[in-house]
């Protein structure tokens, strides 16, 4: 693996914030920076039914403006003492171009800006961000605009009860990544696990199967205690202090953004699991909703 942070530049997707975060990360981890400006605009123009002189001139002006913007961003990185190289990709789809570049470069991290995704994008996973989460084999850091602390608060979102990862190997990668970053910059790590309460499910069951009475409260307590037992055992293995371990009852896509807001999180580290026998990763509704509603950066760690 090369000592490089691959940084994806999209001029309409917070390029200043993306480069600032990537430069901070590169300095923190003693990496170089590779800027890749991705914009297929001029490739679309070249495929126009009639390529006139005006279209060629427009494409040339766009490319010159992009080159100037990329150079200015690279100069800001150099001023921070970080070695930087820059290139441009006009290939599409964007996700495939980014994955090809990452495969060639073998970076420590891939850093990219993100934006709000429409319900249609979330439903179809057609957006570039979803494709990268599903296919990219490197830690993927999504940048959002906002204040970044030199000593950030990092949330590690884990699920040591996940049936697709019974040994919690991905959770271990999530926590070790968060701890490594926090140790390097003097930040702190908070461990968070959410679980679905049986009470919420049971109320619907009772309405459907009256007059059957289920011991909902008793079963709910057993579920809560079992989740807590596994969470505490996992936290102990990872060396996380008791006061930094949080178990929250409810839906992850509701609770994780709220936790991040109330605790002033700067980064949330999450995982992407692979389906058994397939390289395609399991990215469900939780990841789709959380990415949009978290007020902080998101780091997606792939399973090995």
MARMINU-260127 format. One record per residue (C-alpha): y, x, z. Coordinates in Angstrom, 1 decimal, padded with zeros to 4 digits. Layout:
// MARMINU-260127
+--------+--------+--------+
|      Y |      X |      Z |
+--------+--------+--------+
|      Y |      X |      Z |
...
+--------+--------+--------+
// end
This chain:
// MARMINU-260127
+--------+--------+--------+
|      Y |      X |      Z |
+--------+--------+--------+
|  000.0 |  000.0 |  000.0 |
|  003.4 |  001.4 | -001.0 |
|  006.3 |  001.9 |  001.4 |
|  008.3 | -000.8 | -000.4 |
|  009.9 | -004.2 |  000.3 |
|  009.9 | -006.2 | -002.9 |
|  013.0 | -008.4 | -002.9 |
|  013.3 | -011.4 | -005.3 |
|  016.9 | -012.0 | -006.4 |
|  017.8 | -015.5 | -007.7 |
|  021.5 | -015.7 | -008.2 |
|  021.5 | -019.4 | -007.2 |
|  019.4 | -018.8 | -004.1 |
|  021.5 | -017.0 | -001.4 |
|  021.3 | -013.5 | -003.0 |
|  023.7 | -011.9 | -000.5 |
|  021.7 | -013.2 |  002.5 |
|  018.4 | -012.2 |  000.9 |
|  019.4 | -008.7 |  000.2 |
|  020.9 | -008.3 |  003.7 |
|  017.7 | -009.4 |  005.3 |
|  015.5 | -007.3 |  003.0 |
|  017.7 | -004.2 |  003.7 |
|  017.4 | -004.8 |  007.5 |
|  013.6 | -005.1 |  007.1 |
|  013.4 | -002.0 |  005.0 |
|  015.3 |  000.1 |  007.5 |
|  013.3 | -001.4 |  010.4 |
|  010.0 | -000.6 |  008.8 |
|  011.0 |  002.7 |  007.0 |
|  010.5 |  001.2 |  003.5 |
|  012.4 |  001.5 |  000.2 |
|  013.7 | -001.6 | -001.5 |
|  012.8 | -002.9 | -004.9 |
|  015.2 | -005.6 | -006.2 |
|  013.7 | -007.9 | -008.9 |
|  016.2 | -010.3 | -010.4 |
|  014.3 | -013.3 | -011.8 |
|  016.0 | -015.5 | -014.3 |
|  014.4 | -016.9 | -017.4 |
|  017.6 | -018.5 | -018.7 |
|  018.0 | -016.2 | -021.7 |
|  014.3 | -016.5 | -022.7 |
|  014.9 | -020.3 | -022.9 |
|  017.9 | -019.7 | -025.1 |
|  015.9 | -017.4 | -027.5 |
|  013.5 | -020.3 | -028.0 |
|  016.2 | -022.7 | -029.2 |
|  015.4 | -024.5 | -032.4 |
|  018.3 | -022.8 | -034.1 |
|  019.3 | -019.4 | -032.7 |
|  022.9 | -019.1 | -033.8 |
|  025.4 | -016.3 | -033.3 |
|  026.9 | -018.4 | -030.5 |
|  023.6 | -018.7 | -028.7 |
|  023.0 | -014.9 | -029.0 |
|  026.5 | -014.2 | -027.6 |
|  025.9 | -016.6 | -024.7 |
|  022.6 | -014.9 | -023.9 |
|  024.3 | -011.5 | -024.0 |
|  027.1 | -012.6 | -021.7 |
|  024.6 | -014.0 | -019.2 |
|  022.6 | -010.8 | -019.2 |
|  025.7 | -008.7 | -018.7 |
|  026.8 | -010.8 | -015.8 |
|  023.4 | -010.7 | -014.2 |
|  023.2 | -006.9 | -014.6 |
|  026.6 | -006.5 | -012.9 |
|  025.6 | -008.7 | -010.0 |
|  022.3 | -006.8 | -009.6 |
|  024.2 | -003.5 | -009.6 |
|  026.6 | -004.7 | -007.0 |
|  023.8 | -005.8 | -004.8 |
|  022.0 | -002.5 | -005.2 |
|  025.2 | -000.6 | -004.3 |
|  025.4 | -002.6 | -001.0 |
|  021.9 | -001.5 | -000.1 |
|  022.6 |  002.1 | -001.0 |
|  025.6 |  002.0 |  001.3 |
|  023.2 |  001.2 |  004.2 |
|  021.2 |  004.4 |  003.5 |
|  018.2 |  002.6 |  002.0 |
|  016.6 |  003.9 | -001.2 |
|  016.7 |  001.1 | -003.8 |
|  015.6 |  000.5 | -007.4 |
|  016.4 | -002.6 | -009.4 |
|  014.9 | -004.4 | -012.4 |
|  015.1 | -007.8 | -014.2 |
|  012.3 | -010.2 | -015.1 |
|  012.9 | -013.0 | -017.6 |
|  009.3 | -014.1 | -017.6 |
|  008.1 | -017.6 | -016.7 |
|  006.7 | -019.2 | -014.7 |
|  008.5 | -017.3 | -012.0 |
|  005.6 | -017.3 | -009.6 |
|  003.4 | -015.5 | -012.0 |
|  006.0 | -012.9 | -012.8 |
|  006.6 | -012.3 | -009.1 |
|  002.9 | -012.0 | -008.4 |
|  002.4 | -009.6 | -011.3 |
|  005.2 | -007.4 | -010.0 |
|  003.8 | -007.5 | -006.5 |
|  000.3 | -006.6 | -007.7 |
|  001.7 | -003.6 | -009.6 |
|  004.0 | -002.5 | -006.7 |
|  001.7 | -003.2 | -003.7 |
|  004.5 | -003.8 | -001.3 |
|  004.6 | -004.2 |  002.5 |
|  006.6 | -007.4 |  002.2 |
|  007.9 | -009.8 | -000.4 |
|  011.3 | -011.2 |  000.5 |
|  012.7 | -014.3 | -001.3 |
|  015.3 | -017.0 | -000.7 |
|  014.3 | -020.6 | -000.3 |
|  015.9 | -024.0 | -000.7 |
|  015.2 | -027.6 |  000.1 |
|  012.3 | -029.0 | -001.9 |
|  012.2 | -032.5 | -003.2 |
|  009.3 | -034.9 | -002.2 |
|  008.0 | -034.5 | -005.8 |
|  007.9 | -030.8 | -005.5 |
|  006.1 | -031.0 | -002.1 |
|  003.6 | -033.5 | -003.5 |
|  002.7 | -031.5 | -006.5 |
|  003.2 | -028.0 | -005.2 |
|  004.8 | -027.3 | -008.6 |
|  007.6 | -025.2 | -007.1 |
|  007.7 | -021.4 | -007.2 |
|  007.6 | -021.2 | -003.4 |
|  004.4 | -023.2 | -003.1 |
|  002.7 | -021.2 | -005.8 |
|  003.6 | -018.0 | -004.0 |
|  002.2 | -019.3 | -000.7 |
| -001.0 | -020.3 | -002.4 |
| -001.6 | -017.1 | -004.5 |
|  000.4 | -014.1 | -003.2 |
| -001.7 | -011.5 | -001.3 |
|  001.2 | -010.0 |  000.6 |
|  003.3 | -011.2 |  003.6 |
|  006.0 | -013.5 |  002.1 |
|  009.3 | -013.7 |  003.9 |
|  011.5 | -016.7 |  003.1 |
|  015.2 | -016.2 |  003.8 |
|  017.5 | -019.0 |  004.9 |
|  021.3 | -018.6 |  005.3 |
|  022.4 | -018.2 |  008.9 |
|  023.2 | -015.8 |  011.6 |
|  020.7 | -013.0 |  012.0 |
|  020.5 | -011.2 |  015.4 |
|  019.7 | -007.5 |  015.6 |
|  017.3 | -008.4 |  018.4 |
|  015.7 | -011.5 |  017.0 |
|  013.7 | -014.2 |  018.6 |
|  010.4 | -014.5 |  016.7 |
|  008.0 | -017.5 |  016.9 |
|  004.3 | -017.0 |  016.2 |
|  002.8 | -020.3 |  015.2 |
| -000.9 | -020.2 |  015.8 |
| -003.9 | -022.5 |  016.0 |
| -006.9 | -020.8 |  017.7 |
| -008.9 | -024.1 |  017.4 |
| -008.7 | -024.2 |  013.6 |
| -012.2 | -024.9 |  012.1 |
| -011.5 | -022.8 |  009.0 |
| -010.8 | -019.7 |  011.2 |
| -013.2 | -019.9 |  014.2 |
| -012.6 | -016.3 |  015.2 |
| -008.8 | -016.7 |  015.0 |
| -008.5 | -013.7 |  012.7 |
| -005.5 | -015.0 |  010.9 |
| -003.8 | -015.9 |  014.2 |
| -004.4 | -012.3 |  015.3 |
| -002.6 | -011.1 |  012.1 |
|  000.3 | -013.6 |  012.8 |
|  000.8 | -012.4 |  016.3 |
|  000.4 | -008.7 |  015.5 |
|  002.9 | -009.0 |  012.7 |
|  005.4 | -010.7 |  015.0 |
|  004.8 | -008.2 |  017.8 |
|  005.2 | -005.2 |  015.5 |
|  008.6 | -006.5 |  014.2 |
|  009.8 | -007.4 |  017.7 |
|  008.8 | -004.0 |  019.1 |
|  010.6 | -002.2 |  016.3 |
|  013.9 | -004.1 |  016.8 |
|  013.9 | -004.9 |  020.5 |
|  013.3 | -008.6 |  019.8 |
|  010.9 | -011.0 |  021.6 |
|  007.9 | -013.1 |  020.6 |
|  007.1 | -016.7 |  021.7 |
|  003.6 | -018.0 |  021.0 |
|  003.5 | -021.7 |  020.0 |
|  000.5 | -024.0 |  019.4 |
|  000.8 | -027.7 |  018.6 |
| -002.0 | -030.3 |  018.8 |
| -002.4 | -033.9 |  017.9 |
| -002.7 | -036.2 |  020.9 |
| -005.6 | -038.6 |  020.9 |
| -003.3 | -041.2 |  022.5 |
| -001.4 | -041.4 |  019.2 |
| -004.5 | -041.9 |  017.2 |
| -006.2 | -044.1 |  019.8 |
| -003.5 | -046.7 |  019.8 |
| -004.2 | -047.3 |  016.1 |
| -007.9 | -047.4 |  016.7 |
| -007.6 | -050.0 |  019.4 |
| -005.6 | -052.3 |  017.1 |
| -008.3 | -052.0 |  014.4 |
| -011.4 | -052.4 |  016.6 |
| -010.5 | -054.9 |  019.3 |
| -011.9 | -055.7 |  021.8 |
| -013.6 | -052.2 |  021.9 |
| -012.0 | -050.2 |  024.7 |
| -012.0 | -046.4 |  024.4 |
| -011.4 | -044.0 |  027.3 |
| -008.4 | -042.6 |  025.5 |
| -006.7 | -041.0 |  028.5 |
| -009.8 | -039.2 |  029.6 |
| -010.6 | -038.0 |  026.1 |
| -007.0 | -036.9 |  025.5 |
| -007.0 | -034.9 |  028.7 |
| -010.2 | -033.2 |  027.6 |
| -008.7 | -032.3 |  024.2 |
| -005.5 | -031.0 |  025.8 |
| -007.5 | -028.8 |  028.3 |
| -009.8 | -027.4 |  025.6 |
| -006.9 | -026.5 |  023.4 |
| -005.1 | -024.9 |  026.4 |
| -008.2 | -022.9 |  027.4 |
| -008.6 | -021.5 |  023.9 |
| -004.9 | -020.8 |  023.6 |
| -004.7 | -019.0 |  026.9 |
| -007.8 | -016.9 |  026.1 |
| -006.3 | -016.0 |  022.7 |
| -002.9 | -015.1 |  024.2 |
| -004.5 | -012.9 |  026.8 |
| -006.4 | -011.0 |  024.0 |
| -003.1 | -010.5 |  022.2 |
| -001.3 | -009.3 |  025.3 |
|  001.2 | -012.2 |  025.3 |
|  002.7 | -013.1 |  028.7 |
|  002.0 | -016.5 |  030.2 |
|  005.7 | -017.5 |  030.1 |
|  005.8 | -016.9 |  026.4 |
|  003.0 | -019.2 |  025.6 |
|  003.8 | -022.8 |  024.6 |
|  001.4 | -025.7 |  023.9 |
|  003.1 | -028.8 |  022.5 |
|  001.5 | -032.2 |  022.0 |
|  002.4 | -033.8 |  018.7 |
|  002.7 | -033.2 |  015.0 |
|  003.4 | -029.6 |  014.0 |
|  005.9 | -030.6 |  011.3 |
|  008.0 | -032.4 |  013.9 |
|  007.7 | -030.0 |  016.8 |
|  008.0 | -026.6 |  015.2 |
|  011.5 | -027.2 |  013.8 |
|  012.6 | -028.7 |  017.1 |
|  011.2 | -025.7 |  019.0 |
|  012.9 | -023.3 |  016.7 |
|  016.3 | -025.0 |  017.1 |
|  016.2 | -025.4 |  020.9 |
|  015.0 | -021.8 |  021.4 |
|  017.3 | -020.2 |  018.9 |
|  014.6 | -018.7 |  016.8 |
|  015.4 | -016.3 |  014.0 |
|  012.0 | -016.1 |  012.4 |
|  008.8 | -018.2 |  012.4 |
|  005.6 | -016.4 |  011.5 |
|  002.9 | -018.7 |  010.1 |
| -000.4 | -018.3 |  008.2 |
| -002.0 | -019.2 |  004.9 |
| -005.7 | -019.7 |  005.1 |
| -008.1 | -019.4 |  002.1 |
| -010.5 | -022.2 |  001.3 |
| -014.2 | -021.2 |  001.6 |
| -015.4 | -019.6 | -001.6 |
| -012.0 | -019.9 | -003.3 |
| -009.0 | -017.7 | -003.6 |
| -006.8 | -020.8 | -003.6 |
| -005.1 | -021.1 | -000.2 |
| -005.0 | -024.1 |  002.1 |
| -001.3 | -025.1 |  002.3 |
| -001.1 | -028.6 |  003.7 |
|  001.7 | -031.1 |  004.5 |
|  002.6 | -029.2 |  007.6 |
|  003.7 | -026.1 |  005.7 |
|  005.5 | -028.2 |  003.1 |
|  007.6 | -030.0 |  005.7 |
|  008.1 | -027.1 |  008.1 |
|  009.5 | -024.8 |  005.4 |
|  012.2 | -027.3 |  004.5 |
|  013.2 | -028.3 |  008.0 |
|  013.0 | -025.0 |  010.0 |
|  016.5 | -023.7 |  010.7 |
|  015.3 | -020.1 |  010.5 |
|  013.5 | -017.6 |  008.2 |
|  009.8 | -018.1 |  007.7 |
|  007.2 | -015.4 |  007.2 |
|  003.9 | -016.5 |  005.7 |
|  001.0 | -014.1 |  006.5 |
| -002.0 | -014.4 |  004.2 |
| -005.6 | -014.1 |  005.5 |
| -007.3 | -010.9 |  004.6 |
+--------+--------+--------+
// end
